[in-house]
Structure formats: structure tokens, C-alpha cells
Amino acid sequence: MSDDVQYPDHFVERLEILWGAGFLSPGGPDEVRQIVEGLELAGRSVLDVGCGNGGPTIVLAGDLGAGEVVGIDIEPQLLDRARGHVARAGLETRIAFQAVTPGPLPASTWSSARTRWSTSRTRPASSARRGVSSSPAAISR
Ligand SMILES: C[S@@+](CC[C@H](N)C(=O)[O-])C[C@H]1O[C@@H](n2cnc3c(N)ncnc32)[C@H](O)[C@@H]1O
């Protein structure tokens, strides 16, 4: 496994015991709902930046009814785990994941882009924070 991996499986397993299946950070579904409070997401397309192992992504598509959610993350092994959670939630048709390199957000048109606990990681000499940390928690048009 590369030295660049910040979330190896054994660490993720411990974090999920602490914060719940699919979550790498505290707060759980309630905090996801707070972050997007006031946004009407039903049927909209949402980009989840730094989606990790997919807990928040599932809340966006499941509880909050987003029509399509694309989760992006720089650690592909997290996305494998996220796909398992999504399959168990029966949301495969509305959630897709994409491994990215740090940099500008994927070109597309999004109703909303949101991020949760995902802007702290900076890679010197990379564009890790460009296009992510400059994004507010939620953008809606
Ligand atoms: C603290 S975890 C939060 C994961 C998830 N949002 C949650 O709330 O459980 C931060 C996540 O952001 C990802 N990340 C860090 N920098 C990123 C970047 N530049 N682009 C995309 N994902 C990034 C990490 O790999 C990690 O999965």
C-alpha cells in the first residue's frame, strides 16, 4: 500500500465503529442534514467532494432524496468500501463514485456540491486544495 494512503482498511474499520458505517468523521447523518439545511436536494444532482467511504453520500441520496450523487475521493480503496455500503442501501442506480487526483472539480453541471471534513488535507506542491477548499460547503444554483 502506498505511503500516500491516509485511510488504510484497519483504520477505516475503527473509524466506522466510532462514527457509524460509512463515516470517517463524527456527526453522522444529522450533521449531513445540517450542512445542506435550506437546500432543496430532492431530484437534484449533487457532487460529494471527499466522500470517503460513502456514509454522507448515502444520506444525500437516501434521506434527502437527491436524484443523482457523485462521490469523489483521492483514496480509491475508500470507494470500494463505499460501493459496498451503497449496495446494501439499494442505491446503486443513484450513486456513483469516482477516484480523482487532487485538483479542480470534475467538469460537469451540478445542482449542488458539498464537502464534509474533507478540506484539511494539503499536499505540498500539489493542487490539493484548489477547487476543493475554495468550494463552500454547498453550492446551489
Ligand atoms: C475526514 S475524511 C471525511 C470523509 C467523509 N466526507 C465523511 O464525512 O465521513 C476526508 C476525506 O477527504 C478526502 N480528500 C482529501 N483531500 C481531497 C481532495 N483534494 N479531493 C478529494 N477528496 C479529498 C480524503 O481521502 C478523505 O476520504
The ligand as an SDF file (V2000), in Angstrom:
LIG
                    3D

 27 29  0  0  0  0  0  0  0  0999 V2000
  -12.1280   13.3060    7.1860 C   0  0  0  0  0  0  0  0  0  0  0  0
  -12.4850   12.3580    5.7180 S   0  0  0  0  0  0  0  0  0  0  0  0
  -14.2330   12.7100    5.5620 C   0  0  0  0  0  0  0  0  0  0  0  0
  -14.9380   11.7070    4.6810 C   0  0  0  0  0  0  0  0  0  0  0  0
  -16.4520   11.9500    4.5500 C   0  0  0  0  0  0  0  0  0  0  0  0
  -16.7390   13.2300    3.8950 N   0  0  0  0  0  0  0  0  0  0  0  0
  -17.1330   11.9000    5.8920 C   0  0  0  0  0  0  0  0  0  0  0  0
  -17.6830   12.9130    6.3290 O   0  0  0  0  0  0  0  0  0  0  0  0
  -17.1510   10.8080    6.5080 O   0  0  0  0  0  0  0  0  0  0  0  0
  -11.7600   13.3590    4.4160 C   0  0  0  0  0  0  0  0  0  0  0  0
  -11.8780   12.7340    3.0380 C   0  0  0  0  0  0  0  0  0  0  0  0
  -11.4920   13.6830    2.0620 O   0  0  0  0  0  0  0  0  0  0  0  0
  -10.6830   13.0410    1.0960 C   0  0  0  0  0  0  0  0  0  0  0  0
   -9.9070   14.0940    0.4370 N   0  0  0  0  0  0  0  0  0  0  0  0
   -8.8810   14.8250    0.9480 C   0  0  0  0  0  0  0  0  0  0  0  0
   -8.4250   15.7140    0.0490 N   0  0  0  0  0  0  0  0  0  0  0  0
   -9.1840   15.5530   -1.0710 C   0  0  0  0  0  0  0  0  0  0  0  0
   -9.1780   16.1690   -2.3630 C   0  0  0  0  0  0  0  0  0  0  0  0
   -8.3090   17.1370   -2.6700 N   0  0  0  0  0  0  0  0  0  0  0  0
  -10.0990   15.7490   -3.2830 N   0  0  0  0  0  0  0  0  0  0  0  0
  -10.9810   14.7620   -2.9750 C   0  0  0  0  0  0  0  0  0  0  0  0
  -11.0160   14.1230   -1.7640 N   0  0  0  0  0  0  0  0  0  0  0  0
  -10.1290   14.5200   -0.8310 C   0  0  0  0  0  0  0  0  0  0  0  0
   -9.9000   12.0280    1.9180 C   0  0  0  0  0  0  0  0  0  0  0  0
   -9.3470   10.9790    1.1420 O   0  0  0  0  0  0  0  0  0  0  0  0
  -10.9890   11.5360    2.8750 C   0  0  0  0  0  0  0  0  0  0  0  0
  -11.7330   10.4760    2.3480 O   0  0  0  0  0  0  0  0  0  0  0  0
  1  2  1  0
  2  3  1  0
  2 10  1  0
  3  4  1  0
  4  5  1  0
  5  6  1  0
  5  7  1  0
  7  8  2  0
  7  9  1  0
 10 11  1  0
 11 12  1  0
 11 26  1  0
 12 13  1  0
 13 14  1  0
 13 24  1  0
 14 15  1  0
 14 23  1  0
 15 16  2  0
 16 17  1  0
 17 18  1  0
 17 23  2  0
 18 19  1  0
 18 20  2  0
 20 21  1  0
 21 22  2  0
 22 23  1  0
 24 25  1  0
 24 26  1  0
 26 27  1  0
M  CHG  2   2   1   9  -1
M  END
$$$$
